[in-house]
Amino acid sequence: MPYLERDGDVFVVYLGSEGQTDSENRFHPDWIDEFHGLLDKVEASEGPAALVTTATGKFYSNGLDTDWLFGNLGEMHGYLDRVHSLYTRLLQFPLPTVAAINGHAFGAGAMLATSHDFRVMRADRGFWCLPEVHLGMPFTIGMNALLTERLSNQVCVQAMTTGHRFPADEAIAAGIVDDKADAEALLSTAVARAAALVGNRKPNLPVIKRALHAKALAGLAVATTPENLAFAAG
């Protein structure tokens, strides 16, 4: 389960369980609830602050918990809406946010990173990738809105229709991430970037973010149904 630490004015949410490395940090429903709970704690804090998310080992996040999903197909649409709630929460989060992408960010996990204000990626290993085309999986209306509003059209074409795996340098060139760092400096680089922004935690920040991401947020607010998911698949 995710856990929370603090480095000065920067809150750091680790996506995996404390003491465990190389977890895929997939979005089990309990994981989603725990993540939201940690964000609640961060929001309840006072004073200048910012948020960094990261993980340890080979994975940032592999996204959807497909084992749980295929075992609970009757709950698929509500589950996808809960996944969307992660993106919605981060897009309009009232603190500056930075993703420190320590390893592979695939599928819904790549979208989680893309929901942050800024992204720093490990320089030597790990890919940002949307493999849905290879898996025969559609993008929901919300996921499509998030990606097409946050990334350029041609980058979306490459990422969404080919499943291309972007290493750090390519991800920077494509505008998917903002910076890179060696593994040992990744978290400190992300924390430094976040620390430089802690003074921007003001009441107007979420107002600015909601206006900035209005189209993505509108798409994410569309409930997933058999009809519109079938439309996405078709």
ROTORZA-465138 format. One record per residue (C-alpha): residue number from 1; x, y, z. Coordinates in Angstrom, 1 decimal, always signed. Example, Ala and Ser with C-alpha at 12.3 -4.5 7.8 and 13.67 -1.06 7.14 Angstrom:
ROTORZA-465138
@pos 1&xx +12.3&yy -4.5&zz +7.8
@pos 2&xx +13.7&yy -1.1&zz +7.1
This chain:
ROTORZA-465138
@pos 1&xx +0.0&yy +0.0&zz +0.0
@pos 2&xx +1.2&yy +3.6&zz -0.6
@pos 3&xx +2.8&yy +5.4&zz +2.3
@pos 4&xx +3.7&yy +9.0&zz +3.1
@pos 5&xx +6.9&yy +10.7&zz +4.2
@pos 6&xx +7.9&yy +14.3&zz +4.4
@pos 7&xx +11.1&yy +16.1&zz +3.3
@pos 8&xx +10.9&yy +19.7&zz +4.7
@pos 9&xx +7.9&yy +21.3&zz +3.0
@pos 10&xx +7.6&yy +18.5&zz +0.4
@pos 11&xx +5.3&yy +15.6&zz +1.0
@pos 12&xx +6.5&yy +12.4&zz -0.7
@pos 13&xx +3.9&yy +9.6&zz -1.4
@pos 14&xx +5.5&yy +6.3&zz -2.2
@pos 15&xx +3.3&yy +4.2&zz -4.5
@pos 16&xx +4.5&yy +0.8&zz -3.1
@pos 17&xx +4.5&yy -0.8&zz +0.3
@pos 18&xx +7.1&yy +0.4&zz +2.8
@pos 19&xx +10.1&yy -1.9&zz +2.8
@pos 20&xx +9.1&yy -3.6&zz -0.5
@pos 21&xx +10.9&yy -3.0&zz -3.8
@pos 22&xx +9.8&yy -3.8&zz -7.3
@pos 23&xx +6.1&yy -3.9&zz -6.6
@pos 24&xx +4.2&yy -3.1&zz -9.8
@pos 25&xx +2.0&yy -0.7&zz -7.8
@pos 26&xx -1.2&yy -1.6&zz -9.6
@pos 27&xx -4.4&yy +0.2&zz -8.8
@pos 28&xx -6.3&yy -2.3&zz -6.6
@pos 29&xx -9.5&yy -0.7&zz -5.2
@pos 30&xx -7.9&yy -0.7&zz -1.7
@pos 31&xx -4.8&yy +0.9&zz -3.2
@pos 32&xx -6.9&yy +3.7&zz -4.7
@pos 33&xx -8.6&yy +4.3&zz -1.4
@pos 34&xx -5.3&yy +4.4&zz +0.5
@pos 35&xx -3.8&yy +6.8&zz -2.1
@pos 36&xx -6.8&yy +9.2&zz -1.7
@pos 37&xx -6.5&yy +8.9&zz +2.1
@pos 38&xx -2.8&yy +10.0&zz +1.9
@pos 39&xx -3.8&yy +12.9&zz -0.3
@pos 40&xx -6.4&yy +13.9&zz +2.3
@pos 41&xx -3.7&yy +14.1&zz +4.9
@pos 42&xx -1.5&yy +16.2&zz +2.6
@pos 43&xx -4.4&yy +18.6&zz +1.9
@pos 44&xx -5.2&yy +18.8&zz +5.7
@pos 45&xx -1.7&yy +20.2&zz +6.3
@pos 46&xx -1.1&yy +23.9&zz +6.7
@pos 47&xx +1.5&yy +26.3&zz +5.3
@pos 48&xx +3.7&yy +26.2&zz +2.2
@pos 49&xx +3.9&yy +22.7&zz +0.8
@pos 50&xx +4.2&yy +20.6&zz -2.4
@pos 51&xx +3.7&yy +16.9&zz -3.3
@pos 52&xx +6.0&yy +14.4&zz -5.0
@pos 53&xx +5.0&yy +10.8&zz -5.9
@pos 54&xx +7.5&yy +8.1&zz -6.5
@pos 55&xx +8.2&yy +4.4&zz -5.9
@pos 56&xx +11.2&yy +2.1&zz -5.5
@pos 57&xx +12.7&yy -0.5&zz -7.8
@pos 58&xx +11.9&yy -1.2&zz -11.4
@pos 59&xx +8.3&yy +0.2&zz -11.5
@pos 60&xx +6.6&yy +3.5&zz -10.9
@pos 61&xx +3.3&yy +1.9&zz -11.7
@pos 62&xx +1.9&yy -0.6&zz -14.1
@pos 63&xx -1.6&yy +0.8&zz -13.7
@pos 64&xx -4.8&yy -1.2&zz -13.7
@pos 65&xx -4.9&yy -4.2&zz -11.4
@pos 66&xx -5.9&yy -6.6&zz -14.2
@pos 67&xx -6.0&yy -9.6&zz -11.9
@pos 68&xx -8.6&yy -8.0&zz -9.8
@pos 69&xx -10.4&yy -6.5&zz -12.8
@pos 70&xx -10.8&yy -9.8&zz -14.6
@pos 71&xx -12.0&yy -11.4&zz -11.4
@pos 72&xx -14.6&yy -8.7&zz -11.0
@pos 73&xx -15.8&yy -7.8&zz -14.4
@pos 74&xx -19.2&yy -6.8&zz -13.2
@pos 75&xx -17.6&yy -3.9&zz -11.3
@pos 76&xx -15.4&yy -2.8&zz -14.3
@pos 77&xx -17.2&yy +0.5&zz -15.0
@pos 78&xx -17.3&yy +1.7&zz -11.5
@pos 79&xx -13.7&yy +0.6&zz -11.0
@pos 80&xx -12.6&yy +2.6&zz -14.1
@pos 81&xx -14.4&yy +5.7&zz -12.7
@pos 82&xx -12.4&yy +5.2&zz -9.5
@pos 83&xx -9.2&yy +5.2&zz -11.5
@pos 84&xx -10.3&yy +8.4&zz -13.2
@pos 85&xx -10.7&yy +9.9&zz -9.7
@pos 86&xx -7.0&yy +9.6&zz -9.2
@pos 87&xx -6.3&yy +11.7&zz -12.3
@pos 88&xx -9.0&yy +14.3&zz -11.4
@pos 89&xx -7.6&yy +14.6&zz -7.9
@pos 90&xx -4.1&yy +15.3&zz -9.1
@pos 91&xx -5.0&yy +17.6&zz -12.0
@pos 92&xx -6.6&yy +20.1&zz -9.6
@pos 93&xx -4.6&yy +19.3&zz -6.5
@pos 94&xx -4.2&yy +22.4&zz -4.3
@pos 95&xx -0.4&yy +21.9&zz -4.0
@pos 96&xx +2.3&yy +21.8&zz -6.7
@pos 97&xx +2.8&yy +18.2&zz -7.8
@pos 98&xx +5.8&yy +16.4&zz -9.3
@pos 99&xx +6.1&yy +12.8&zz -10.3
@pos 100&xx +9.5&yy +11.2&zz -9.8
@pos 101&xx +9.3&yy +8.3&zz -12.3
@pos 102&xx +11.7&yy +5.8&zz -10.9
@pos 103&xx +11.0&yy +3.0&zz -13.3
@pos 104&xx +8.4&yy +1.7&zz -15.8
@pos 105&xx +5.2&yy +3.8&zz -16.0
@pos 106&xx +2.8&yy +1.8&zz -18.1
@pos 107&xx -0.9&yy +2.3&zz -19.1
@pos 108&xx -2.9&yy +3.8&zz -16.3
@pos 109&xx +0.3&yy +4.3&zz -14.4
@pos 110&xx +1.7&yy +6.4&zz -17.2
@pos 111&xx -1.5&yy +8.4&zz -17.0
@pos 112&xx -1.0&yy +8.9&zz -13.3
@pos 113&xx +2.4&yy +10.5&zz -13.9
@pos 114&xx +0.9&yy +12.6&zz -16.7
@pos 115&xx -1.7&yy +14.0&zz -14.2
@pos 116&xx +1.0&yy +15.8&zz -12.2
@pos 117&xx +2.1&yy +19.3&zz -12.9
@pos 118&xx +5.7&yy +18.2&zz -13.6
@pos 119&xx +7.5&yy +14.9&zz -14.2
@pos 120&xx +11.2&yy +13.9&zz -13.7
@pos 121&xx +12.2&yy +10.6&zz -15.1
@pos 122&xx +15.0&yy +8.2&zz -14.3
@pos 123&xx +17.7&yy +8.8&zz -17.0
@pos 124&xx +19.1&yy +5.3&zz -17.6
@pos 125&xx +16.2&yy +2.8&zz -17.2
@pos 126&xx +12.5&yy +2.7&zz -17.4
@pos 127&xx +9.8&yy +3.5&zz -20.0
@pos 128&xx +6.7&yy +5.7&zz -20.2
@pos 129&xx +4.3&yy +3.6&zz -22.3
@pos 130&xx +0.7&yy +3.2&zz -23.3
@pos 131&xx +0.5&yy -0.5&zz -24.3
@pos 132&xx -3.3&yy -0.6&zz -24.7
@pos 133&xx -3.2&yy -1.1&zz -28.5
@pos 134&xx -1.2&yy -4.3&zz -28.0
@pos 135&xx -3.5&yy -5.5&zz -25.3
@pos 136&xx -6.7&yy -5.0&zz -27.2
@pos 137&xx -7.9&yy -2.5&zz -24.5
@pos 138&xx -9.7&yy +0.7&zz -25.3
@pos 139&xx -9.0&yy +4.1&zz -23.8
@pos 140&xx -12.0&yy +5.4&zz -21.8
@pos 141&xx -13.5&yy +8.8&zz -22.6
@pos 142&xx -11.7&yy +10.1&zz -19.5
@pos 143&xx -8.3&yy +8.6&zz -20.3
@pos 144&xx -8.5&yy +9.9&zz -23.9
@pos 145&xx -9.4&yy +13.4&zz -22.6
@pos 146&xx -6.5&yy +13.4&zz -20.2
@pos 147&xx -4.0&yy +12.3&zz -22.7
@pos 148&xx -5.1&yy +14.5&zz -25.6
@pos 149&xx -5.3&yy +17.6&zz -23.4
@pos 150&xx -1.9&yy +17.0&zz -21.7
@pos 151&xx +0.1&yy +15.9&zz -24.7
@pos 152&xx +0.4&yy +17.0&zz -28.4
@pos 153&xx -1.7&yy +15.3&zz -31.0
@pos 154&xx +1.2&yy +13.6&zz -32.8
@pos 155&xx +2.7&yy +12.4&zz -29.5
@pos 156&xx -0.7&yy +10.9&zz -28.7
@pos 157&xx -0.8&yy +9.2&zz -32.1
@pos 158&xx +2.6&yy +7.7&zz -31.5
@pos 159&xx +1.9&yy +6.7&zz -27.9
@pos 160&xx -1.7&yy +5.5&zz -28.2
@pos 161&xx -1.7&yy +3.8&zz -31.6
@pos 162&xx +1.8&yy +2.2&zz -31.6
@pos 163&xx +2.4&yy +1.5&zz -27.9
@pos 164&xx +5.9&yy +3.0&zz -28.3
@pos 165&xx +8.1&yy +2.8&zz -25.2
@pos 166&xx +9.6&yy +6.2&zz -24.4
@pos 167&xx +12.9&yy +6.3&zz -22.5
@pos 168&xx +13.8&yy +9.5&zz -20.7
@pos 169&xx +15.4&yy +11.4&zz -23.5
@pos 170&xx +12.6&yy +10.6&zz -26.0
@pos 171&xx +10.0&yy +11.5&zz -23.3
@pos 172&xx +11.6&yy +14.9&zz -22.7
@pos 173&xx +11.7&yy +15.6&zz -26.5
@pos 174&xx +8.1&yy +14.6&zz -26.8
@pos 175&xx +7.0&yy +16.8&zz -23.9
@pos 176&xx +5.8&yy +13.9&zz -21.8
@pos 177&xx +8.3&yy +14.6&zz -19.0
@pos 178&xx +10.2&yy +17.7&zz -18.1
@pos 179&xx +13.5&yy +16.5&zz -16.8
@pos 180&xx +15.7&yy +13.4&zz -16.1
@pos 181&xx +18.1&yy +12.4&zz -13.3
@pos 182&xx +20.3&yy +9.5&zz -12.5
@pos 183&xx +18.6&yy +6.9&zz -10.2
@pos 184&xx +20.4&yy +8.0&zz -7.1
@pos 185&xx +19.5&yy +11.7&zz -7.7
@pos 186&xx +16.0&yy +11.2&zz -9.0
@pos 187&xx +14.1&yy +11.8&zz -5.8
@pos 188&xx +16.2&yy +14.7&zz -4.6
@pos 189&xx +15.8&yy +16.3&zz -8.0
@pos 190&xx +12.1&yy +16.0&zz -7.9
@pos 191&xx +12.0&yy +17.2&zz -4.3
@pos 192&xx +14.1&yy +20.2&zz -5.2
@pos 193&xx +11.8&yy +21.1&zz -8.1
@pos 194&xx +8.8&yy +20.8&zz -5.8
@pos 195&xx +10.4&yy +22.7&zz -2.9
@pos 196&xx +11.0&yy +25.7&zz -5.3
@pos 197&xx +7.2&yy +25.8&zz -5.7
@pos 198&xx +5.9&yy +25.4&zz -2.1
@pos 199&xx +5.1&yy +29.2&zz -1.9
@pos 200&xx +2.5&yy +28.7&zz -4.7
@pos 201&xx +0.2&yy +26.9&zz -2.3
@pos 202&xx -2.4&yy +29.6&zz -2.3
@pos 203&xx -6.3&yy +29.5&zz -2.6
@pos 204&xx -6.0&yy +30.5&zz -6.3
@pos 205&xx -3.8&yy +27.5&zz -7.3
@pos 206&xx -6.6&yy +24.9&zz -7.7
@pos 207&xx -8.8&yy +27.6&zz -9.4
@pos 208&xx -6.1&yy +28.1&zz -12.0
@pos 209&xx -5.6&yy +24.3&zz -12.4
@pos 210&xx -9.3&yy +23.7&zz -12.8
@pos 211&xx -9.5&yy +26.3&zz -15.6
@pos 212&xx -6.3&yy +25.1&zz -17.2
@pos 213&xx -7.4&yy +21.4&zz -17.3
@pos 214&xx -11.1&yy +22.1&zz -17.8
@pos 215&xx -11.4&yy +19.9&zz -20.9
@pos 216&xx -9.6&yy +17.0&zz -19.4
@pos 217&xx -11.6&yy +17.3&zz -16.2
@pos 218&xx -14.8&yy +17.3&zz -18.2
@pos 219&xx -13.9&yy +14.1&zz -20.0
@pos 220&xx -12.9&yy +12.4&zz -16.7
@pos 221&xx -16.2&yy +13.4&zz -15.2
@pos 222&xx -18.1&yy +11.3&zz -17.8
@pos 223&xx -19.2&yy +8.1&zz -16.1
@pos 224&xx -17.9&yy +4.9&zz -17.8
@pos 225&xx -20.8&yy +2.9&zz -19.1
@pos 226&xx -21.1&yy -0.3&zz -21.3
@pos 227&xx -22.2&yy +2.0&zz -24.1
@pos 228&xx -19.4&yy +4.5&zz -24.1
@pos 229&xx -16.8&yy +2.0&zz -23.3
@pos 230&xx -18.0&yy -0.1&zz -26.3
@pos 231&xx -17.9&yy +3.1&zz -28.4
@pos 232&xx -14.3&yy +3.6&zz -27.2
@pos 233&xx -13.5&yy +0.0&zz -28.1
@pos 234&xx -15.1&yy +0.2&zz -31.5
